[in-house]
Amino acid sequence: MPNKKLAKRCTLIIDKNGVIAKIYAMVGNAGGHPAEVLDFVEKNLKN
């Protein structure tokens, strides 16, 4: 389906100071993406 149009998505992870901690510029796997984001937050932003 070459003419199929899909939304282009990105995710920004913002830390508690309002600083962008991570950018996922091209989210392709919407099914696995929430787990990927949660993993990043748990490893890098939890106190």
PASEBA-1860 file (N, C-alpha, C; in nm, 3 decimals):
! residues 47
1> MPNKKLAK> 0.083/-0.119/0.000/0.000/0.000/0.000/0.087/0.126/0.000 ~ 0.144/0.161/-0.109/0.234/0.277/-0.113/0.165/0.410/-0.084 ~ 0.037/0.421/-0.105/-0.034/0.548/-0.082/-0.093/0.559/0.057 ~ -0.070/0.459/0.141/-0.124/0.461/0.276/-0.053/0.568/0.358 ~ -0.130/0.656/0.422/-0.071/0.762/0.503/-0.084/0.727/0.650 ~ 0.027/0.740/0.720/0.030/0.714/0.863/0.076/0.838/0.936 ~ 0.031/0.852/1.058/0.074/0.964/1.139/0.222/0.948/1.175 ~ 0.293/1.058/1.175/0.432/1.057/1.220/0.429/1.101/1.366
9> RCTLIIDK> 0.490/1.020/1.449/0.486/1.048/1.593/0.625/1.059/1.650 ~ 0.634/1.138/1.756/0.755/1.145/1.834/0.715/1.151/1.981 ~ 0.809/1.115/2.067/0.786/1.120/2.210/0.899/1.197/2.274 ~ 0.863/1.289/2.362/0.963/1.363/2.438/0.949/1.323/2.583 ~ 1.060/1.289/2.646/1.062/1.260/2.788/1.119/1.383/2.856 ~ 1.042/1.443/2.946/1.081/1.566/3.013/1.102/1.534/3.161 ~ 1.219/1.573/3.213/1.250/1.544/3.352/1.178/1.642/3.446 ~ 1.196/1.623/3.576/1.123/1.703/3.674/1.165/1.850/3.674
17> NGVIAKIY> 1.278/1.881/3.610/1.324/2.019/3.599/1.279/2.085/3.469 ~ 1.203/2.013/3.389/1.154/2.067/3.263/1.252/2.056/3.148 ~ 1.355/1.975/3.165/1.457/1.955/3.062/1.424/1.829/2.982 ~ 1.437/1.838/2.852/1.414/1.720/2.768/1.526/1.620/2.793 ~ 1.488/1.504/2.844/1.585/1.400/2.878/1.606/1.301/2.763 ~ 1.506/1.286/2.678/1.515/1.186/2.569/1.415/1.223/2.462 ~ 1.454/1.206/2.338/1.364/1.227/2.224/1.360/1.099/2.142 ~ 1.241/1.048/2.123/1.218/0.939/2.029/1.159/1.006/1.906
25> AMVGNAGG> 1.242/1.031/1.805/1.202/1.113/1.691/1.106/1.043/1.595 ~ 1.122/0.915/1.577/1.037/0.845/1.482/0.985/0.717/1.547 ~ 0.868/0.728/1.607/0.808/0.613/1.674/0.743/0.526/1.568 ~ 0.801/0.408/1.547/0.748/0.319/1.447/0.670/0.203/1.507 ~ 0.714/0.155/1.620/0.650/0.039/1.683/0.561/0.086/1.798 ~ 0.441/0.127/1.766/0.350/0.179/1.868/0.317/0.073/1.973 ~ 0.320/-0.052/1.937/0.288/-0.158/2.031/0.393/-0.175/2.140 ~ 0.519/-0.162/2.106/0.626/-0.181/2.203/0.680/-0.051/2.261
33> HPAEVLDF> 0.639/0.061/2.207/0.694/0.189/2.247/0.666/0.225/2.393 ~ 0.546/0.207/2.445/0.524/0.241/2.587/0.620/0.169/2.681 ~ 0.649/0.044/2.655/0.741/-0.032/2.739/0.883/0.024/2.728 ~ 0.921/0.066/2.609/1.052/0.124/2.586/1.066/0.256/2.664 ~ 0.963/0.338/2.662/0.963/0.466/2.734/0.968/0.441/2.884 ~ 0.887/0.351/2.933/0.884/0.320/3.075/1.020/0.269/3.121 ~ 1.083/0.185/3.042/1.215/0.133/3.075/1.316/0.247/3.088 ~ 1.313/0.341/2.994/1.404/0.456/3.000/1.379/0.537/3.127
41> VEKNLKN> 1.253/0.566/3.157/1.220/0.647/3.275/1.265/0.577/3.402 ~ 1.239/0.449/3.414/1.277/0.375/3.534/1.429/0.371/3.553 ~ 1.503/0.359/3.446/1.649/0.349/3.456/1.718/0.484/3.472 ~ 1.657/0.589/3.422/1.727/0.717/3.415/1.667/0.832/3.496 ~ 1.539/0.824/3.529/1.476/0.941/3.590/1.415/0.916/3.726 ~ 1.406/0.793/3.769/1.348/0.767/3.901/1.449/0.796/4.010 ~ 1.400/0.852/4.117/1.487/0.881/4.233/1.465/0.778/4.339
END
